[in-house]
Amino acid sequence: MKQLIVLMGVLPILVLFIMQYSLEQKNNDYIQRFQEYVYTAKEQAKQTGYFDENIKQELAHNLSTNLNIPDSEIVMNVTEVPKFRTNTYDDRELIYYKISVPIERLMAGNKFLGISDEDNRGWYTIESKTASELIK
């Protein structure tokens, strides 16, 4: 009987580990797909010299349809004026981009652990610069 009582106390905690592992796998897949879409948009922006409206709309469309993110929750801060490649390194030729998407669940069993749904959210951000390949 004593072992049954201990099992009932420990079992929910053990189940949380399994649930958290599954959630981590889901979130890692989500982040990997997000990184692939941003990388594709960055490569297109390198060719055009900036993030034009087509690139931004295609990126927003890919994120909203494939990752089920509402357009209103995608945050994009990108270079919107053409940058040109020079023969020497120059900071003025760099294309800046910062793109963020929400991650809905960080912890499995958050209610059981006393974490509210608001606190169980996060943001994943990719922020970097890339050199333009557009020649004057």
C-alpha positions as CSV (number, residue, x, y, z in Angstrom):
1,M,0.0,0.0,0.0
2,K,2.9,2.3,0.8
3,Q,4.4,1.8,-2.6
4,L,1.1,2.6,-4.3
5,I,0.8,5.9,-2.4
6,V,4.4,6.8,-3.4
7,L,3.7,5.8,-7.0
8,M,0.7,8.1,-7.1
9,G,2.8,11.0,-5.9
10,V,5.7,10.4,-8.3
11,L,3.8,9.4,-11.4
12,P,2.5,12.9,-12.4
13,I,6.1,14.2,-12.1
14,L,7.4,11.4,-14.3
15,V,4.6,12.0,-16.9
16,L,5.6,15.7,-17.0
17,F,9.1,14.8,-18.2
18,I,7.7,12.8,-21.1
19,M,5.3,15.6,-22.0
20,Q,8.1,18.2,-21.8
21,Y,10.3,16.1,-24.1
22,S,7.5,15.9,-26.7
23,L,6.8,19.6,-26.4
24,E,10.5,20.4,-26.9
25,Q,10.5,18.3,-30.1
26,K,7.5,20.2,-31.4
27,N,9.0,23.6,-30.6
28,N,12.4,22.6,-32.1
29,D,10.6,21.6,-35.3
30,Y,8.7,24.9,-35.3
31,I,11.9,26.9,-34.8
32,Q,13.8,25.0,-37.5
33,R,11.0,25.7,-40.0
34,F,11.0,29.3,-39.0
35,Q,14.7,29.5,-39.5
36,E,14.4,28.0,-43.0
37,Y,11.8,30.5,-44.1
38,V,13.9,33.4,-42.8
39,Y,17.0,32.1,-44.5
40,T,15.2,31.8,-47.8
41,A,13.9,35.4,-47.4
42,K,17.4,36.6,-46.5
43,E,18.9,35.0,-49.6
44,Q,16.3,36.7,-51.8
45,A,17.0,40.0,-50.1
46,K,20.7,39.6,-50.8
47,Q,19.9,39.4,-54.5
48,T,17.6,42.4,-54.5
49,G,19.6,44.5,-52.1
50,Y,16.8,44.8,-49.5
51,F,13.6,43.2,-48.3
52,D,11.0,44.4,-50.8
53,E,7.3,44.0,-50.4
54,N,7.2,40.7,-52.3
55,I,9.8,39.1,-50.1
56,K,8.1,40.4,-46.9
57,Q,4.7,39.2,-48.1
58,E,6.0,35.8,-49.1
59,L,7.7,35.4,-45.7
60,A,4.6,36.5,-43.8
61,H,2.5,34.1,-46.0
62,N,4.8,31.2,-45.4
63,L,4.9,31.8,-41.6
64,S,1.2,32.3,-41.3
65,T,0.2,29.3,-43.3
66,N,2.9,26.7,-42.4
67,L,3.4,27.7,-38.7
68,N,-0.2,28.8,-38.0
69,I,0.8,32.3,-36.9
70,P,-1.6,35.2,-37.4
71,D,-0.1,37.9,-39.5
72,S,-0.6,40.4,-36.7
73,E,1.8,38.4,-34.4
74,I,4.7,38.4,-36.9
75,V,7.1,41.2,-36.1
76,M,9.5,42.3,-38.9
77,N,12.0,45.0,-38.7
78,V,14.0,44.8,-42.0
79,T,16.0,47.1,-44.4
80,E,13.5,48.5,-46.8
81,V,15.9,50.7,-48.9
82,P,18.3,49.2,-51.5
83,K,21.9,48.6,-50.4
84,F,24.6,48.1,-53.0
85,R,27.7,46.0,-52.9
86,T,31.1,47.7,-52.9
87,N,34.5,46.4,-53.7
88,T,35.6,46.8,-50.0
89,Y,33.9,46.0,-46.8
90,D,31.5,48.7,-45.7
91,D,28.8,48.8,-43.1
92,R,26.6,50.7,-45.4
93,E,26.2,47.6,-47.7
94,L,24.7,45.5,-44.9
95,I,21.1,44.4,-45.0
96,Y,19.6,44.3,-41.4
97,Y,16.8,42.0,-40.4
98,K,15.0,41.2,-37.2
99,I,12.1,38.9,-37.4
100,S,10.2,37.5,-34.3
101,V,7.4,34.9,-33.9
102,P,5.6,33.8,-30.8
103,I,6.0,30.4,-29.2
104,E,2.7,29.5,-27.6
105,R,3.8,26.8,-25.0
106,L,7.2,26.6,-23.4
107,M,6.4,24.3,-20.5
108,A,4.2,21.2,-20.5
109,G,1.8,21.0,-17.6
110,N,2.1,24.6,-16.8
111,K,-1.1,24.7,-14.8
112,F,0.1,21.8,-12.7
113,L,3.3,23.7,-12.0
114,G,1.5,26.9,-11.2
115,I,2.5,28.8,-14.4
116,S,-0.2,30.9,-16.1
117,D,-0.8,30.7,-19.8
118,E,0.4,34.3,-20.2
119,D,3.8,33.4,-18.6
120,N,4.1,30.2,-20.6
121,R,4.5,32.1,-23.9
122,G,7.7,33.4,-25.5
123,W,9.2,34.9,-28.6
124,Y,11.8,33.5,-30.9
125,T,13.8,36.2,-32.7
126,I,16.3,36.0,-35.5
127,E,18.4,39.2,-35.8
128,S,21.3,39.6,-38.1
129,K,22.9,41.4,-41.0
130,T,23.9,40.1,-44.4
131,A,26.0,41.7,-47.2
132,S,24.1,42.9,-50.3
133,E,25.0,41.4,-53.6
134,L,23.2,44.1,-55.7
135,I,25.7,45.9,-57.9
136,K,25.1,49.5,-59.0
